[in-house]
Amino acid sequence: MTFFRRSRPQVFPYLLALVGVVLAATVRYQLGPVLGGTIPVVIFTVPVALAALYGGFGPGMFCTLVSALLADYLFIAPYYSFGVDLHAGVVIGVFLLIGTTISYFGQRVKTMQARILVQSRQLAEANRELERANSRKDEFLAMLAHELRNPLAGISTAAEVLRFVRADQVRVSETGDVIRRQARHMSKLVDDLLDVSRVTRGLVRIEQVPVDMKDTLREAVEQVRSAIEAKGQQLTMAVPEDEVWVCGDRTRLTQVLSNLLANANRYTPGGGRIAVGLTVARQRIELSVEDNGQGIDPALQPRIFELFVQADRAVDRSEGGLGIGLALVKKIVELHEGTVAVYSAGAGQGSRFTLTLPQLARQAGLKEPQHASPPAAASDGTRILVVDDNRDAANAMALLLEAYGHTVFVEYDVAAALERARTDRLDDVILDIGLPGTDGRALCRQLKSLPHLAGTVFIAVSGYGQEADVEASRKAGFDHHFAKPVQMEALLQALRTRAVLAG
């Protein structure tokens, strides 16, 4: 019975062809007194066409052969025998040619129908995927608006506080801390968005240097420790005593680990547990981050590393996040020739993220390259020109630089900046790239042509920080390029320093 069910799609077209031949023969036989020996095979082209359209070439040819035999036997003289003369042979031959042609084109039509059906299904699936992507986009935009409003609310409130507590230095300092934290949070959101765009387009270059994963893990833990402590979560770590080395980019690997830890912190309730494990086996290192938080639905797990994909959350979106952290994790790990996987038993069962990377064999005495930390800011009394058409941004930077003991001049347009540069000695020039009229790069070229500014350090500040933007600034003559908002520690390090251009 099972064999018959499996075979029916192949057998049924032939049965249908046979039934069609019998019906055509019956009709032709009934018309015999009228037609006599004329047009003995024309009526059989109907079942041939139907069999070819329904079943393809095979059933069409089967119908053609059976029709030819039956027509020869019943309707071509001598009747009730398979003998044929020259005239009958020509009739049968023409019918066979016509039947073969019909069968061929029937097969072509059937193939085209099958392709159309497949394409229709693919189109339907593509439409469903577009709908899912559009839904994820809408969810992402809602999350982005939420995430940006939170720090903006803090900054706005802090700015109002500053209007009324000018004489209270403690409150001023606390308010400044609020503004700084929230501004850095907004900057992190923007950086993550730019990062995921660059990584997915293959524009990120990964350093290939020895990296101690134990140190990298400790650095990542420090980045999220305050968030873990704020929720009263318990963090445990199991790492080997020996050094664990990989070849890669320390900054990017730290980003991967901190994203996994931040994800565990975000989706684990207060007082929950987060466990980190690091092991080495078969020339590969394995690092796991496990929590007892809200878990992940099994249906979502295969897509959890896709951009903007997140588990369902409450309306208040209290967990935060934009759904890009895990997408970044996957892309960066793959750039290091590694893999990342997730497992969760389901909602409320916690989750476990595991990444593996090739282990790097180390020789005794060989140390990981150290990243120089920025020097503490010092008052060296340098003369700095700040040029930015955004008056608030220019004045705020000037106030901060003056607080570090520098002498600062502020100009808001190109003409005034040129006039100032022609008459004053300047140690450093900080230029906004997006100036109206002549942009910052063109202004840099004009200023560098002035003989008395030959030793001046030129610093570009821009809302764009891609490699192409940094390279354009280098060609214009800038010594440094910083993306907004500028981290003051990095800016202070750049002042009076002719270093390699860094974005």
C-alpha positions in Angstrom: 0.0 0.0 0.0 2.8 2.4 0.9 4.6 1.6 -2.4 1.4 2.3 -4.3 1.0 5.7 -2.6 4.6 6.6 -3.4 4.2 5.4 -7.0 0.8 7.0 -7.8 2.2 10.4 -9.0 4.2 8.5 -11.6 1.5 5.9 -12.6 -1.5 8.1 -12.7 -0.6 10.2 -15.8 -0.2 6.9 -17.8 -3.6 5.6 -16.5 -5.1 9.0 -17.5 -3.5 8.7 -21.0 -5.0 5.2 -21.4 -8.4 6.3 -20.3 -8.2 9.2 -22.8 -7.3 6.9 -25.7 -10.2 4.6 -24.9 -12.6 7.6 -24.8 -11.3 8.9 -28.1 -11.6 5.5 -29.7 -15.2 5.2 -28.4 -16.1 8.6 -29.9 -14.4 7.8 -33.2 -16.2 4.4 -33.3 -19.6 6.1 -32.8 -18.7 8.5 -35.6 -17.7 5.6 -37.9 -21.0 5.5 -40.0 -20.4 9.3 -40.8 -16.7 9.4 -41.2 -16.1 6.0 -42.7 -12.3 5.5 -43.3 -11.5 9.2 -43.3 -9.5 11.1 -40.5 -8.9 7.9 -38.5 -6.3 9.4 -36.1 -7.1 13.2 -35.7 -9.3 12.7 -32.7 -6.5 10.9 -30.8 -4.4 14.2 -30.7 -6.8 15.4 -27.9 -5.8 12.7 -25.3 -2.2 13.0 -26.5 -2.2 16.8 -25.7 -3.9 16.3 -22.4 -1.5 13.5 -21.3 1.5 15.6 -22.4 0.3 18.7 -20.5 -0.5 16.8 -17.4 2.3 14.2 -17.3 5.0 15.4 -19.6 6.9 13.7 -22.4 6.6 10.1 -21.2 2.8 10.0 -20.8 2.4 12.0 -24.0 4.5 9.4 -26.0 2.7 6.5 -24.3 -0.6 8.0 -25.4 0.7 8.6 -28.9 1.9 5.0 -29.4 -1.3 3.4 -27.9 -3.4 5.7 -30.1 -1.5 4.8 -33.2 -1.9 1.1 -32.6 -5.6 1.4 -31.7 -6.3 3.6 -34.7 -4.5 1.2 -37.1 -6.4 -1.8 -35.7 -9.9 -0.3 -35.6 -10.0 2.6 -38.2 -7.5 1.9 -40.9 -8.1 -0.7 -43.6 -7.6 -3.6 -43.4 -9.7 -3.3 -40.2 -9.0 -5.4 -37.1 -5.4 -6.1 -38.0 -2.1 -4.2 -37.7 -1.2 -4.5 -41.4 -0.8 -1.1 -43.2 -0.2 -0.1 -46.8 1.8 2.9 -48.0 -1.0 5.4 -47.5 -1.8 4.1 -44.0 1.9 4.1 -43.1 2.1 7.8 -44.0 -0.9 8.6 -41.9 0.5 6.7 -38.9 3.9 8.3 -39.4 2.5 11.8 -39.5 0.5 11.1 -36.4 3.6 9.8 -34.6 5.5 13.0 -35.5 2.6 15.2 -34.4 2.3 13.2 -31.1 6.1 13.5 -30.5 6.0 17.2 -31.1 3.0 17.6 -28.8 4.7 15.5 -26.1 7.9 17.6 -26.3 6.1 20.9 -26.0 3.9 19.5 -23.3 7.1 18.6 -21.3 8.4 22.2 -21.9 5.1 23.6 -20.6 5.2 21.3 -17.6 8.8 22.3 -16.8 7.9 26.0 -17.1 4.9 25.4 -14.8 7.2 23.7 -12.2 9.7 26.6 -12.4 6.9 29.1 -12.0 5.6 27.2 -9.0 9.1 27.1 -7.4 9.6 30.8 -8.2 6.2 31.6 -6.7 7.1 29.8 -3.5 10.5 31.5 -3.4 8.8 34.9 -4.0 6.3 34.1 -1.2 9.1 33.2 1.1 11.0 36.3 0.2 7.9 38.4 0.9 7.5 36.7 4.3 11.2 37.4 5.0 10.8 41.0 3.9 7.8 41.3 6.3 9.9 39.8 9.1 12.8 42.2 8.3 10.4 45.1 8.2 9.0 44.1 11.5 12.5 43.8 12.9 13.3 47.3 11.5 10.2 48.8 13.1 11.2 47.1 16.4 14.7 48.3 16.1 13.6 51.9 15.4 11.4 51.8 18.5 14.2 50.5 20.6 16.6 53.1 19.2 14.2 55.9 20.0 13.8 54.5 23.5 17.6 54.1 24.0 18.4 57.6 22.8 15.6 59.2 24.8 17.0 57.7 28.1 20.4 59.5 28.0 18.9 62.6 26.5 16.5 62.8 29.4 19.4 62.5 31.8 21.4 65.1 29.9 18.5 67.5 29.7 17.7 67.2 33.4 21.3 67.6 34.3 21.5 70.8 32.2 18.5 72.2 34.0 20.1 71.4 37.4 23.3 73.3 36.4 21.2 76.5 35.9 20.3 76.5 39.6 23.3 75.0 41.5 26.2 77.2 40.2 27.6 77.7 43.7 27.2 74.1 44.9 30.4 72.5 43.6 29.4 69.0 44.8 26.2 69.0 42.8 27.9 70.6 39.8 30.4 67.7 39.9 27.7 65.1 40.3 25.7 66.7 37.5 28.8 66.7 35.3 29.2 63.0 35.9 25.6 62.4 34.8 26.1 64.3 31.6 29.4 62.5 30.9 28.0 59.0 31.5 24.9 59.6 29.4 26.9 61.2 26.6 29.2 58.2 26.6 26.2 55.9 26.5 24.8 57.7 23.4 28.3 57.6 21.8 28.4 53.8 22.5 25.0 53.4 20.8 26.2 55.3 17.7 29.6 53.4 17.7 27.8 50.1 17.8 25.6 51.1 14.9 28.6 52.2 12.8 30.5 49.1 13.9 27.9 46.6 12.8 27.5 48.4 9.4 31.3 48.3 8.8 31.6 44.7 10.0 28.7 43.4 7.9 30.2 45.1 4.8 33.6 43.7 5.4 35.3 47.0 6.1 36.8 46.1 9.4 40.5 45.1 9.6 41.4 42.7 12.3 44.9 43.0 13.8 46.9 39.7 13.9 48.9 40.0 17.1 49.4 37.6 20.1 46.5 38.2 22.6 46.3 36.8 26.2 42.7 35.8 26.5 42.9 35.8 30.3 43.9 39.4 30.3 41.3 40.2 27.7 38.6 38.5 29.8 39.6 40.4 32.9 39.4 43.7 30.9 35.9 42.8 29.6 34.7 41.9 33.1 35.9 45.3 34.3 33.8 47.0 31.6 30.6 45.4 32.8 31.4 45.0 36.5 29.5 48.1 37.6 26.3 46.9 35.8 26.6 43.4 37.4 27.1 44.9 40.9 24.2 47.3 40.4 21.9 44.3 39.9 23.4 42.3 42.7 24.4 39.5 40.4 26.9 36.8 41.3 29.8 36.5 38.8 32.0 33.4 38.9 35.0 32.7 36.7 36.8 29.4 36.0 40.0 30.0 34.1 43.2 27.9 33.8 46.3 28.9 35.6 48.5 28.9 32.5 48.4 31.7 29.9 45.9 31.2 27.1 47.0 32.9 23.8 45.2 33.5 20.5 46.1 35.5 17.4 43.9 38.4 16.8 42.7 41.9 17.7 42.6 42.5 21.5 40.2 45.5 21.2 37.7 43.5 19.1 38.0 40.4 21.3 37.4 42.5 24.4 34.3 43.9 22.6 33.1 40.4 22.0 33.5 39.2 25.6 32.0 42.4 27.0 29.0 42.1 24.7 28.4 38.5 25.9 28.7 39.6 29.5 26.5 42.6 29.0 23.9 40.4 27.3 23.9 38.0 30.3 23.7 40.9 32.7 20.8 42.5 30.8 18.6 39.3 30.6 19.4 38.0 34.1 17.3 39.3 37.0 18.8 41.0 40.1 20.5 38.5 42.3 21.0 36.0 39.4 24.2 34.1 38.5 26.6 34.5 35.7 29.3 32.0 35.2 32.3 32.4 32.8 34.5 29.5 31.8 37.7 29.3 29.8 39.2 26.0 28.7 41.8 24.8 26.2 41.5 21.5 24.2 42.9 20.3 20.8 44.6 23.6 19.9 41.4 25.5 20.4 40.2 27.7 23.3 36.6 27.6 24.4 35.0 30.4 26.4 31.5 30.2 27.7 29.2 32.7 29.4 26.3 31.1 31.2 23.4 32.7 33.1 20.2 31.6 34.9 18.2 34.4 33.3 15.1 34.6 31.2 16.4 32.1 28.5 15.8 32.0 24.8 12.9 30.3 23.0 14.1 27.4 20.9 12.4 28.8 17.8 14.5 32.0 18.2 17.9 30.4 18.8 18.8 29.8 15.2 18.3 33.5 14.4 19.6 35.0 17.7 22.8 36.2 16.0 21.0 38.0 13.2 20.9 41.8 13.1 18.1 43.4 15.2 16.8 40.0 16.4 15.8 39.9 20.1 13.6 38.0 22.4 10.2 39.5 23.2 10.4 42.1 25.9 8.0 44.1 28.0 6.6 47.4 26.8 8.9 49.3 29.2 11.9 47.8 27.4 13.7 47.8 30.7 16.4 45.5 29.6 17.7 47.9 26.9 19.8 47.0 23.9 19.3 47.3 20.2 19.7 43.8 19.0 23.1 44.4 17.4 25.5 43.1 20.1 25.2 39.4 19.3 25.4 40.1 15.5 28.7 41.9 16.1 29.9 39.0 18.3 29.3 36.5 15.5 30.9 38.6 12.8 34.0 39.5 14.8 34.5 35.9 16.0 34.2 34.6 12.4 36.9 37.2 11.4 39.1 35.5 13.9 38.3 32.1 12.3 36.2 31.1 15.3 32.7 30.0 16.0 30.0 31.1 18.4 26.9 29.1 19.5 24.0 29.4 21.9 22.0 27.0 23.9 18.9 27.5 26.1 16.4 25.0 27.4 13.7 27.6 26.9 12.0 30.5 28.6 13.1 31.0 32.2 15.9 28.3 31.8 18.9 30.6 31.3 21.2 30.5 28.4 24.8 29.6 27.5 26.9 31.2 24.8 30.1 29.4 23.7 32.8 30.7 21.5 35.8 28.9 20.2 39.0 30.3 18.7 42.2 28.7 17.4 44.9 28.6 20.1 48.2 30.3 19.5 51.3 28.4 20.7 53.6 30.8 22.7 57.3 30.8 23.2 58.6 31.5 26.7 59.5 35.1 27.3 57.4 36.5 24.4 55.0 39.1 25.7 51.8 40.5 24.3 52.2 44.0 22.8 51.2 46.6 25.4 48.8 49.4 24.6 50.1 52.6 25.9 47.6 54.3 28.1 46.9 58.0 27.6 49.0 60.3 29.8 47.3 62.3 32.5 46.2 65.7 31.3 48.6 68.5 32.3 48.4 72.2 32.0 51.1 73.1 29.4 49.7 76.5 28.4 49.5 75.8 24.7 47.6 78.2 22.4 44.8 76.4 20.6 42.4 77.6 17.9 39.0 75.9 17.8 37.0 76.3 14.6 33.4 75.0 14.6 30.2 76.6 13.2 28.3 74.9 16.1 28.7 77.6 18.7 27.6 75.4 21.6 30.1 72.6 20.7 32.9 75.1 20.1 32.3 77.0 23.3 32.0 73.9 25.4 35.3 72.5 24.1 37.0 75.9 24.7 35.8 75.9 28.3 37.0 72.4 28.9 40.4 73.1 27.3 40.8 76.3 29.3 40.1 74.3 32.5 43.2 72.2 31.6 45.2 75.4 31.5 45.3 76.0 27.7 44.8 79.4 26.0 41.9 78.9 23.6 40.6 81.0 20.7 37.2 80.2 19.2 36.0 81.1 15.7 32.8 80.1 14.0 33.5 80.6 10.3 36.3 80.2 7.8 37.0 83.9 7.3 37.4 84.6 11.0 39.6 81.5 11.4 42.0 82.6 8.6 42.2 86.1 10.1 43.0 84.8 13.5 45.6 82.4 12.2 47.4 85.1 10.2 47.8 87.3 13.3 48.4 84.8 16.2 50.9 82.2 17.1 49.1 78.8 17.4 50.4 75.5 18.8 47.3 73.5 17.9 44.3 73.9 15.6 41.1 71.9 16.1 38.9 72.1 13.0 35.4 70.8 12.4 35.3 69.1 9.0 31.7 70.1 8.2 32.1 73.8 8.0 29.8 75.8 5.6 31.4 77.1 2.4 35.0 75.9 2.6 35.2 72.7 4.6 37.7 71.9 7.3 40.0 70.0 5.0 40.3 72.9 2.6 40.8 75.3 5.5 43.6 73.0 6.9 45.4 73.2 3.6 45.2 77.1 3.7 46.4 77.3 7.2 49.3 74.9 6.7 50.5 77.2 3.9 51.2 79.9 6.5 54.9 79.8 7.3 54.5 80.6 11.0 52.2 77.6 11.5 54.7 75.1 10.2 55.0 73.4 13.6 51.4 73.5 14.5 49.5 70.3 15.2 46.2 70.1 13.2 43.4 68.0 14.6 40.2 67.1 12.6 36.9 66.7 14.4 34.0 65.1 12.4 30.8 63.3 12.6 32.3 60.7 10.2 35.0 58.3 11.4 35.3 55.6 8.7 38.7 54.7 7.3 38.0 56.7 4.1 37.3 59.8 6.2 40.5 59.4 8.2 42.5 58.9 5.0 41.0 62.1 3.5 42.0 64.0 6.6 45.5 62.7 6.4 45.9 63.7 2.8 44.6 67.2 3.7 47.4 67.6 6.3 45.8 66.7 9.6 47.9 65.0 12.2 44.9 63.5 14.0 41.2 62.7 13.2 38.6 62.2 15.9 35.0 61.2 15.4 32.4 63.1 17.5 31.8 63.1 20.4 35.6 63.4 21.1 36.9 61.6 24.2 38.8 64.3 26.1 41.5 61.9 27.2 42.4 61.1 23.6 42.3 64.8 22.6 44.6 65.8 25.4 47.0 63.1 24.3 46.9 64.3 20.8 47.7 67.9 21.6 51.3 68.8 20.9 51.9 65.2 19.6 52.7 64.5 16.0 51.5 60.9 16.0 50.2 58.5 13.4 46.7 59.6 12.3 44.1 57.7 14.2 40.3 57.8 14.0 
